[in-house]
Amino acid sequence: MLSKNVGTADRIVRVLLGIVLIALVFVGPRTPWGWIGVIPLVTGLVARCPAYSLFGIRTCPTERHAH
């Protein structure tokens, strides 16, 4: 299983940004570009960002394993 690389604060921002962008499809300028909000929404919900993995970025604390 892949480890999480998105921290709590980052997850909150991503989910809120995703919801706002998706809302633009239905209100506001009503542009299909709002569907791009699916990306931050999903990465926030699963706590895993492929771009972070590519660049070696982690915004979550390292996981500690019990011995």
N, C-alpha and C positions, 0 to 999 in steps of 0.2 A: 504494500500500500504506500502511496506517496504521502510524504509528510506535509504538514501545513506550512505555508510560508507567508501568510497574511495575518497580521496581528489584529487585536480587537478594535482598536481605534480605526485602523485602515479598513477593516470589514464594515464598520458602521458607515464610514464615508462612502465606500463603494456601493453599499446597498441603497443609501439615500440618493446618491447621484444616479444610480440606475433607475430608481423609481421616478425621479424627476424627469430624466430623459425620456423614459417610456411614456410618461404623462403628456409630453409634448406632442405625441402622436395623436392624442385625443383632444387636447386643449392647446391654446396658444397658437403657434404658427401652423400646427397640423401638418408637419412634415414627416415623411417616412424615415428621415435621419434619426428620429428619436429612438428607433429600434436598436440603435447602437448601445443603448442603455442596458440591453440584455447582458452584455459582456461584463460590465462592472457588477451588475446584480448577481450573476451566477458566480463570478470569482469571489465576491464577498460572502455569498451563502456557503460555498464549499471551502473557503479559507485557503484557496490554492490559486496562484497566478502563474500561468506558463511563462509570461515575460519575466517575472521575478526569477524563476528557475533558470532561464536562459542567461540572465545577467548576474546570478548568484546573490540576489537580494532577499532578505528576510526581514519582515517587520514584526514577527512574533518571537517570543522568547524561545530559546532552545528547549526541547523536551528532555526531561530527566527520566531515566529508566531506573526502576527500583531493582535492587539486587537481592 
